[in-house]
């Protein structure tokens, strides 16, 4: 009995010796303050809103792809460098004379004038497309300019040639998943690009907007102006979707001080 009792005491002592350091360590941990959390950034809430704002999957509207969203594809540059094979820009003698002598200091954008229908989405600012069943509206951050494309079956106003507009008259139809837009009556004070390609009041612009993929907008444009170009020419540009639901405010009329310092810069000297 004595041996059994002594063995029991010894076993209890060994168990205590093993458990005591662990308990002390646990007490030591418990005496420390909890980890600081005031400097940990809170989790970002999931974005809410339309699919084109949150970056969600592509939606369709009335059976057609929804082009709504904010897009950016860079500046217009020189359209002759964006033409499709076999669709090159060829100037008439009058067009070449104007091209060779164009004064870049007189770019209408420098005078804060509207850029025209196709050039407005080829600026150094993003543009927002808002699609509805009866119209498509393009809003550009550049000078807070807008353009309306009617898709309700109407034609051009009968007097558009007498009253040209900065964005012209635009009517659109859908061919499958492609929006085809016909524009006439464009004010001939606009330029087609930054390089200085001008046009006459005979200009007709045919645009084809198509989603190459959910985040890429293909813009194929045919320019037809017999006064400036020997034949119609076609360009192709791609615009990337910008995740977001707003465009910012820009007006070149505010605090404009550079225009009076511009000097004539003719032809290739300004390119």
C-alpha positions in Angstrom: 0.0 0.0 0.0 2.8 2.3 0.9 4.6 1.6 -2.4 1.4 2.2 -4.4 0.8 5.5 -2.6 4.4 6.7 -3.1 4.1 5.9 -6.9 0.9 7.8 -7.1 2.5 10.8 -5.4 5.5 10.6 -7.8 3.2 10.5 -10.9 1.2 13.5 -9.7 4.5 15.4 -9.1 5.7 14.6 -12.6 2.4 15.7 -14.2 2.5 19.0 -12.3 6.1 19.6 -13.4 5.0 19.2 -17.0 1.9 21.2 -16.8 3.2 24.1 -14.7 5.4 25.7 -17.5 2.5 25.5 -20.0 0.2 27.1 -17.6 2.7 29.8 -16.8 3.2 30.5 -20.5 -0.6 30.7 -21.0 -0.9 33.1 -18.1 1.9 35.2 -19.7 0.1 35.4 -22.9 -3.1 36.3 -21.2 -1.4 39.2 -19.5 -0.4 40.8 -22.8 -2.8 43.4 -24.4 -4.7 42.2 -27.5 -3.2 43.0 -30.9 -3.9 46.5 -32.1 -6.6 46.8 -34.6 -7.0 50.5 -35.0 -4.4 50.7 -37.8 -5.9 47.8 -39.8 -7.8 49.0 -42.8 -11.4 48.0 -42.7 -12.5 45.7 -45.6 -13.7 47.5 -48.6 -17.4 47.1 -49.2 -18.4 45.4 -52.4 -19.2 47.9 -55.2 -22.9 48.3 -55.8 -24.7 49.7 -58.9 -25.0 48.8 -62.6 -23.0 46.0 -64.0 -20.8 48.3 -66.1 -19.9 50.2 -62.9 -19.0 47.2 -60.8 -17.3 45.3 -63.6 -19.9 42.5 -63.6 -20.8 40.3 -66.6 -22.1 41.8 -69.8 -25.8 42.6 -69.9 -28.2 42.8 -72.8 -30.9 45.4 -73.5 -33.9 44.5 -75.6 -32.0 41.6 -76.9 -28.9 43.6 -77.9 -25.6 44.0 -76.1 -25.6 47.0 -73.7 -22.9 49.4 -74.8 -23.5 51.5 -71.6 -20.3 52.3 -69.8 -17.2 54.5 -69.6 -14.7 54.0 -72.4 -11.3 55.3 -73.3 -9.1 54.8 -76.4 -6.6 57.6 -76.5 -6.4 60.7 -78.7 -7.3 60.9 -82.4 -3.8 61.5 -83.6 -3.6 61.1 -87.4 -6.6 59.1 -88.9 -4.6 58.1 -91.9 -2.6 55.8 -89.6 -5.7 54.0 -88.4 -7.2 53.0 -91.8 -8.1 49.5 -92.7 -6.1 47.7 -95.5 -7.4 48.9 -98.9 -9.3 51.7 -97.2 -6.5 54.3 -97.2 -7.1 58.1 -96.9 -6.5 59.7 -100.3 -6.7 63.5 -100.5 -8.2 65.5 -103.4 -6.1 68.4 -104.8 -8.1 70.7 -102.6 -7.8 68.4 -99.6 -4.0 68.2 -100.1 -3.7 72.0 -100.4 -5.6 72.4 -97.1 -3.6 69.6 -95.5 -0.3 71.1 -96.5 -1.2 74.6 -95.2 -3.4 73.8 -92.2 -2.5 76.0 -89.2 -2.4 73.9 -86.0 -2.7 77.0 -83.9 -6.3 77.2 -85.3 -7.4 73.7 -84.2 -11.0 74.3 -83.2 -10.4 72.5 -80.0 -7.8 75.2 -79.1 -10.7 77.7 -79.4 -12.7 75.4 -77.0 -15.2 74.5 -79.9 -16.9 71.1 -79.9 -14.8 68.4 -81.6 -17.4 66.8 -83.9 -19.2 63.5 -83.8 -16.3 60.9 -84.2 -13.5 63.0 -82.8 -15.4 63.6 -79.5 -14.6 60.0 -78.3 -11.0 60.2 -79.5 -9.9 62.8 -77.0 -7.5 62.7 -74.0 -10.6 62.2 -71.8 -12.9 59.2 -71.3 -16.4 59.1 -72.7 -19.6 57.6 -71.3 -22.1 55.8 -73.5 -25.7 55.6 -72.2 -27.9 53.2 -74.1 -31.7 53.2 -74.2 -34.1 51.4 -76.6 -34.9 54.7 -78.5 -31.5 56.4 -78.4 -27.9 56.2 -77.5 -26.2 59.1 -75.8 -22.5 59.8 -75.8 -21.2 62.0 -73.0 -17.5 63.1 -73.1 -15.5 64.5 -70.2 -13.9 66.9 -72.7 -15.8 70.2 -72.3 -18.8 68.2 -71.0 -20.0 67.7 -74.5 -22.9 65.4 -75.5 -24.1 63.6 -78.6 -27.5 62.0 -79.3 -27.9 59.1 -81.7 -31.6 58.4 -82.3 -32.5 54.7 -82.7 -36.3 55.1 -82.8 -36.6 54.9 -86.6 -36.6 58.6 -87.4 -34.6 60.0 -90.3 -32.5 63.2 -90.5 -34.2 66.6 -90.3 -35.1 67.8 -93.8 -33.3 71.1 -93.1 -30.1 69.8 -91.5 -28.0 71.0 -94.5 -29.2 74.5 -93.8 -28.6 74.3 -90.1 -25.5 72.1 -89.5 -24.6 71.1 -86.0 -21.3 70.6 -84.2 -22.2 66.9 -83.8 -24.3 66.7 -86.9 -27.5 64.7 -87.1 -27.1 61.0 -86.1 -29.6 58.2 -86.6 -28.7 54.6 -85.8 -30.0 51.1 -86.5 -29.0 47.7 -85.2 -27.5 45.1 -87.5 -27.4 42.1 -85.2 -25.1 43.1 -82.3 -23.6 46.1 -84.2 -24.9 49.6 -83.9 -24.7 51.3 -87.3 -24.8 55.1 -87.1 -25.3 57.5 -90.1 -24.3 61.2 -89.5 -24.7 64.2 -91.8 -24.9 67.9 -91.4 -21.6 68.2 -89.5 -20.4 71.8 -89.0 -17.4 72.1 -91.3 -15.5 74.1 -88.7 -14.7 70.8 -86.9 -11.6 68.8 -87.7 -11.5 65.0 -88.0 -8.4 64.5 -86.0 -5.6 66.3 -84.2 -3.2 66.1 -87.2 -5.4 68.6 -89.1 -7.6 66.7 -91.5 -10.5 69.0 -92.3 -13.8 68.3 -94.1 -16.5 70.1 -96.0 -20.3 70.4 -95.4 -20.7 67.3 -97.7 -19.2 65.0 -95.1 -21.1 61.8 -94.3 -19.9 59.6 -91.4 -20.9 56.0 -91.0 -19.9 54.4 -87.7 -20.2 50.8 -86.5 -20.0 50.2 -82.8 -19.5 46.6 -81.7 -18.3 44.9 -78.5 -15.3 42.8 -79.5 -15.5 41.4 -76.0 -17.3 42.6 -72.8 -14.6 45.2 -72.1 -13.5 46.2 -75.6 -15.5 48.4 -77.9 -14.7 48.3 -81.6 -15.3 51.6 -83.5 -15.2 51.3 -87.3 -15.7 54.6 -89.1 -16.1 55.4 -92.8 -15.6 59.0 -93.8 -17.1 60.1 -97.1 -16.4 63.7 -98.3 -15.8 64.1 -102.1 -14.5 67.6 -101.5 -11.6 66.6 -99.4 -11.1 62.8 -100.2 -10.8 61.0 -103.5 -12.8 58.1 -102.1 -14.4 57.1 -98.7 -11.9 55.8 -96.2 -12.4 53.6 -93.2 -10.6 53.6 -89.8 -10.8 51.1 -86.9 -10.0 51.9 -83.3 -10.5 50.0 -80.0 -11.8 51.5 -76.7 -11.2 49.8 -73.3 -13.9 49.8 -70.7 -13.1 51.9 -67.6 -14.7 50.4 -64.4 -16.6 53.2 -62.8 -19.8 55.2 -63.2 -18.7 58.7 -63.6 -16.8 61.1 -65.8 -15.2 64.2 -64.4 -15.7 67.9 -65.1 -13.6 69.7 -67.7 -14.0 73.0 -69.4 -11.2 74.6 -71.4 -13.0 78.0 -71.1 -11.9 78.2 -67.5 -8.7 80.1 -66.9 -7.7 79.7 -70.6 -4.4 81.7 -71.0 -2.5 79.8 -73.7 -4.5 80.7 -76.8 -3.1 84.2 -77.1 0.5 82.8 -77.0 -0.1 80.4 -80.0 1.8 81.2 -83.2 1.0 80.0 -86.7 2.3 76.4 -87.2 1.7 75.3 -90.7 1.5 71.8 -92.3 4.0 69.2 -91.1 5.7 71.6 -88.7 2.8 71.0 -86.3 2.7 67.2 -86.6 
